[in-house]
């Protein structure tokens, strides 16, 4: 009986040690690889993306070329995968922004652009025809999919090309951030493409504006100012000529503006 009890206790202790060691290893990896809002993404000498806190960035002797500034992260597997090694994923914001421009200066794409209206990044969802009020609009985090669908609408739905006459906000993103020079064909979108953020993503930027601005200041980017407003890719509803935007003044953090008449800035975002 004593031997059985000792044997049972031995295996219980061994099991607890194994569990404890596994949890510690996972926790250690979580901390060692942590990426957080305010971190700066840069390319090292081998062209690999690395992340560093803005407090550790040396602008006089930078470790590499700056890519962007992180504003949201999560630790897990990239959806829709259910298995795989856990890692840090998230979104970063560009160092620079456009001048003020209209979302769509003509009526040609002011209606029915069919953007995803409260989707989740990385998970495909059908376009939702329900009207998007503020809370629902703020739940739209799928700027990549929105941008893709706007391109589809311009090129496939209407046989036009992306230009300052169709969508200057998108043309800025693809010309200035993705390096596209030929717009006679629809620009390709891939995992590391910059895109027009959704309202939910812009809200996350606003929530981390302090850390983001500290990072932008550290690496020489253009700060997000209280006097500016930035366009999103989220429409007001399914047949609207209005689109959601966010302001940096903290008084009116989000509102809807006519695509044709109102000019706002564009700040591109990218997934990592």
SEZAGU-833661 format. One record per residue (C-alpha): residue number from 0; x, y, z. Coordinates in steps of 0.05 Angstrom, whole numbers. Example, Ala and Ser with C-alpha at 12.3 -4.5 7.8 and 13.67 -1.06 7.14 Angstrom:
% residues 2
<num=0 east=246 north=-90 up=156>
<num=1 east=273 north=-21 up=143>
END
This chain:
% residues 272
<num=0 east=0 north=0 up=0>
<num=1 east=56 north=48 up=19>
<num=2 east=92 north=32 up=-46>
<num=3 east=29 north=47 up=-86>
<num=4 east=20 north=113 up=-51>
<num=5 east=93 north=133 up=-62>
<num=6 east=88 north=113 up=-135>
<num=7 east=24 north=153 up=-144>
<num=8 east=55 north=214 up=-109>
<num=9 east=117 north=209 up=-153>
<num=10 east=77 north=211 up=-217>
<num=11 east=33 north=268 up=-192>
<num=12 east=95 north=309 up=-177>
<num=13 east=125 north=291 up=-245>
<num=14 east=61 north=311 up=-280>
<num=15 east=56 north=377 up=-242>
<num=16 east=129 north=392 up=-259>
<num=17 east=117 north=378 up=-333>
<num=18 east=55 north=422 up=-334>
<num=19 east=91 north=477 up=-297>
<num=20 east=152 north=473 up=-343>
<num=21 east=107 north=475 up=-405>
<num=22 east=68 north=534 up=-379>
<num=23 east=132 north=570 up=-361>
<num=24 east=162 north=557 up=-429>
<num=25 east=100 north=584 up=-464>
<num=26 east=98 north=644 up=-418>
<num=27 east=172 north=656 up=-429>
<num=28 east=163 north=653 up=-505>
<num=29 east=103 north=700 up=-499>
<num=30 east=145 north=752 up=-463>
<num=31 east=208 north=742 up=-504>
<num=32 east=173 north=753 up=-570>
<num=33 east=122 north=804 up=-546>
<num=34 east=100 north=858 up=-596>
<num=35 east=58 north=915 up=-570>
<num=36 east=26 north=981 up=-592>
<num=37 east=80 north=1033 up=-600>
<num=38 east=132 north=984 up=-625>
<num=39 east=169 north=1002 up=-690>
<num=40 east=172 north=952 up=-746>
<num=41 east=236 north=954 up=-787>
<num=42 east=275 north=913 up=-838>
<num=43 east=341 north=885 up=-813>
<num=44 east=403 north=875 up=-857>
<num=45 east=374 north=810 up=-884>
<num=46 east=308 north=841 up=-903>
<num=47 east=271 north=808 up=-845>
<num=48 east=218 north=846 up=-807>
<num=49 east=236 north=860 up=-735>
<num=50 east=202 north=898 up=-679>
<num=51 east=231 north=945 up=-626>
<num=52 east=202 north=990 up=-573>
<num=53 east=203 north=1064 up=-588>
<num=54 east=244 north=1076 up=-524>
<num=55 east=299 north=1032 up=-553>
<num=56 east=299 north=1063 up=-622>
<num=57 east=362 north=1102 up=-638>
<num=58 east=346 north=1150 up=-693>
<num=59 east=419 north=1171 up=-700>
<num=60 east=438 north=1098 up=-710>
<num=61 east=376 north=1060 up=-733>
<num=62 east=378 north=984 up=-734>
<num=63 east=345 north=983 up=-803>
<num=64 east=294 north=1014 up=-850>
<num=65 east=228 north=1033 up=-816>
<num=66 east=165 north=998 up=-842>
<num=67 east=111 north=1024 up=-796>
<num=68 east=86 north=1032 up=-724>
<num=69 east=46 north=979 up=-688>
<num=70 east=-23 north=997 up=-660>
<num=71 east=-55 north=930 up=-646>
<num=72 east=-30 north=859 up=-631>
<num=73 east=-55 north=791 up=-609>
<num=74 east=-19 north=727 up=-590>
<num=75 east=-45 north=664 up=-621>
<num=76 east=-54 north=629 up=-688>
<num=77 east=-75 north=669 up=-749>
<num=78 east=-149 north=657 up=-766>
<num=79 east=-181 north=618 up=-795>
<num=80 east=-129 north=566 up=-774>
<num=81 east=-147 north=527 up=-712>
<num=82 east=-79 north=495 up=-702>
<num=83 east=-7 north=518 up=-708>
<num=84 east=48 north=551 up=-670>
<num=85 east=27 north=613 up=-632>
<num=86 east=58 north=678 up=-651>
<num=87 east=45 north=753 up=-649>
<num=88 east=1 north=783 up=-703>
<num=89 east=-30 north=850 up=-712>
<num=90 east=-33 north=915 up=-751>
<num=91 east=14 north=973 up=-762>
<num=92 east=2 north=1044 up=-787>
<num=93 east=43 north=1081 up=-839>
<num=94 east=93 north=1134 up=-821>
<num=95 east=63 north=1186 up=-868>
<num=96 east=-6 north=1205 up=-891>
<num=97 east=-39 north=1238 up=-950>
<num=98 east=-62 north=1309 up=-955>
<num=99 east=-137 north=1321 up=-952>
<num=100 east=-176 north=1290 up=-1009>
<num=101 east=-247 north=1267 up=-1024>
<num=102 east=-264 north=1193 up=-1017>
<num=103 east=-296 north=1194 up=-1086>
<num=104 east=-299 north=1260 up=-1124>
<num=105 east=-351 north=1235 up=-1174>
<num=106 east=-418 north=1199 up=-1164>
<num=107 east=-393 north=1139 up=-1201>
<num=108 east=-373 north=1100 up=-1139>
<num=109 east=-412 north=1137 up=-1086>
<num=110 east=-464 north=1082 up=-1081>
<num=111 east=-463 north=1007 up=-1069>
<num=112 east=-389 north=994 up=-1064>
<num=113 east=-407 north=933 up=-1023>
<num=114 east=-352 north=937 up=-972>
<num=115 east=-352 north=889 up=-914>
<num=116 east=-387 north=927 up=-859>
<num=117 east=-370 north=892 up=-795>
<num=118 east=-325 north=835 up=-812>
<num=119 east=-265 north=808 up=-775>
<num=120 east=-196 north=811 up=-806>
<num=121 east=-174 north=744 up=-833>
<num=122 east=-244 north=713 up=-831>
<num=123 east=-284 north=716 up=-896>
<num=124 east=-355 north=742 up=-887>
<num=125 east=-408 north=759 up=-938>
<num=126 east=-425 north=833 up=-946>
<num=127 east=-477 north=851 up=-894>
<num=128 east=-535 north=893 up=-922>
<num=129 east=-557 north=919 up=-854>
<num=130 east=-548 north=992 up=-839>
<num=131 east=-485 north=1006 up=-800>
<num=132 east=-495 north=1049 up=-739>
<num=133 east=-436 north=1074 up=-698>
<num=134 east=-427 north=1013 up=-653>
<num=135 east=-432 north=964 up=-711>
<num=136 east=-387 north=1007 up=-755>
<num=137 east=-335 north=1007 up=-700>
<num=138 east=-336 north=931 up=-701>
<num=139 east=-313 north=930 up=-773>
<num=140 east=-239 north=911 up=-770>
<num=141 east=-232 north=884 up=-841>
<num=142 east=-200 north=941 up=-879>
<num=143 east=-162 north=892 up=-924>
<num=144 east=-226 north=860 up=-949>
<num=145 east=-260 north=928 up=-956>
<num=146 east=-203 north=954 up=-999>
<num=147 east=-205 north=891 up=-1042>
<num=148 east=-279 north=899 up=-1054>
<num=149 east=-274 north=972 up=-1072>
<num=150 east=-222 north=953 up=-1124>
<num=151 east=-269 north=899 up=-1150>
<num=152 east=-325 north=949 up=-1155>
<num=153 east=-282 north=998 up=-1195>
<num=154 east=-249 north=949 up=-1243>
<num=155 east=-298 north=892 up=-1248>
<num=156 east=-364 north=924 up=-1231>
<num=157 east=-356 north=988 up=-1271>
<num=158 east=-299 north=976 up=-1320>
<num=159 east=-261 north=1036 up=-1295>
<num=160 east=-190 north=1045 up=-1268>
<num=161 east=-165 north=1070 up=-1202>
<num=162 east=-149 north=1144 up=-1208>
<num=163 east=-159 north=1212 up=-1175>
<num=164 east=-226 north=1214 up=-1211>
<num=165 east=-252 north=1149 up=-1183>
<num=166 east=-220 north=1143 up=-1114>
<num=167 east=-162 north=1188 up=-1094>
<num=168 east=-159 north=1157 up=-1025>
<num=169 east=-145 north=1088 up=-1053>
<num=170 east=-99 north=1114 up=-1107>
<num=171 east=-56 north=1146 up=-1053>
<num=172 east=-51 north=1080 up=-1015>
<num=173 east=-31 north=1040 up=-1076>
<num=174 east=14 north=1091 up=-1109>
<num=175 east=50 north=1117 up=-1047>
<num=176 east=50 north=1056 up=-1002>
<num=177 east=46 north=996 up=-1049>
<num=178 east=88 north=1026 up=-1104>
<num=179 east=38 north=1015 up=-1160>
<num=180 east=52 north=1055 up=-1223>
<num=181 east=7 north=1021 up=-1274>
<num=182 east=-67 north=1027 up=-1258>
<num=183 east=-91 north=1001 up=-1326>
<num=184 east=-102 north=934 up=-1292>
<num=185 east=-129 north=921 up=-1222>
<num=186 east=-73 north=925 up=-1170>
<num=187 east=-59 north=858 up=-1137>
<num=188 east=-68 north=852 up=-1062>
<num=189 east=-27 north=805 up=-1019>
<num=190 east=-13 north=793 up=-946>
<num=191 east=34 north=852 up=-938>
<num=192 east=-5 north=902 up=-979>
<num=193 east=-21 north=968 up=-947>
<num=194 east=-95 north=984 up=-949>
<num=195 east=-149 north=1034 up=-929>
<num=196 east=-166 north=1019 up=-856>
<num=197 east=-236 north=1004 up=-831>
<num=198 east=-269 north=1047 up=-778>
<num=199 east=-256 north=995 up=-725>
<num=200 east=-182 north=995 up=-741>
<num=201 east=-179 north=1071 up=-739>
<num=202 east=-213 north=1069 up=-672>
<num=203 east=-158 north=1023 up=-647>
<num=204 east=-106 north=1073 up=-672>
<num=205 east=-143 north=1128 up=-634>
<num=206 east=-144 north=1085 up=-571>
<num=207 east=-67 north=1079 up=-575>
<num=208 east=-53 north=1148 up=-603>
<num=209 east=-5 north=1165 up=-546>
<num=210 east=41 north=1105 up=-557>
<num=211 east=34 north=1110 up=-633>
<num=212 east=55 north=1183 up=-633>
<num=213 east=114 north=1169 up=-587>
<num=214 east=137 north=1117 up=-637>
<num=215 east=125 north=1162 up=-696>
<num=216 east=165 north=1217 up=-663>
<num=217 east=222 north=1169 up=-647>
<num=218 east=230 north=1144 up=-718>
<num=219 east=216 north=1209 up=-755>
<num=220 east=144 north=1197 up=-777>
<num=221 east=87 north=1246 up=-783>
<num=222 east=48 north=1251 up=-718>
<num=223 east=-28 north=1241 up=-714>
<num=224 east=-54 north=1311 up=-696>
<num=225 east=-118 north=1333 up=-663>
<num=226 east=-135 north=1378 up=-722>
<num=227 east=-136 north=1321 up=-772>
<num=228 east=-190 north=1271 up=-792>
<num=229 east=-178 north=1205 up=-828>
<num=230 east=-222 north=1167 up=-876>
<num=231 east=-240 north=1095 up=-866>
<num=232 east=-264 north=1042 up=-915>
<num=233 east=-329 north=1031 up=-878>
<num=234 east=-392 north=1058 up=-910>
<num=235 east=-451 north=1087 up=-871>
<num=236 east=-499 north=1035 up=-900>
<num=237 east=-510 north=990 up=-960>
<num=238 east=-533 north=1044 up=-1008>
<num=239 east=-499 north=1106 up=-982>
<num=240 east=-457 north=1162 up=-1009>
<num=241 east=-428 north=1172 up=-939>
<num=242 east=-368 north=1139 up=-906>
<num=243 east=-343 north=1137 up=-835>
<num=244 east=-283 north=1177 up=-812>
<num=245 east=-248 north=1189 up=-746>
<num=246 east=-221 north=1253 up=-716>
<num=247 east=-161 north=1262 up=-672>
<num=248 east=-190 north=1316 up=-627>
<num=249 east=-224 north=1270 up=-578>
<num=250 east=-289 north=1309 up=-580>
<num=251 east=-320 north=1275 up=-640>
<num=252 east=-279 north=1212 up=-650>
<num=253 east=-321 north=1186 up=-708>
<num=254 east=-372 north=1213 up=-756>
<num=255 east=-398 north=1201 up=-827>
<num=256 east=-380 north=1246 up=-885>
<num=257 east=-404 north=1251 up=-957>
<num=258 east=-354 north=1215 up=-1002>
<num=259 east=-360 north=1266 up=-1056>
<num=260 east=-359 north=1333 up=-1020>
<num=261 east=-315 north=1326 up=-958>
<num=262 east=-239 north=1320 up=-958>
<num=263 east=-202 north=1282 up=-904>
<num=264 east=-133 north=1251 up=-895>
<num=265 east=-114 north=1179 up=-909>
<num=266 east=-70 north=1138 up=-863>
<num=267 east=-54 north=1069 up=-891>
<num=268 east=-49 north=1007 up=-848>
<num=269 east=-19 north=938 up=-859>
<num=270 east=-24 north=869 up=-827>
<num=271 east=35 north=830 up=-800>
END
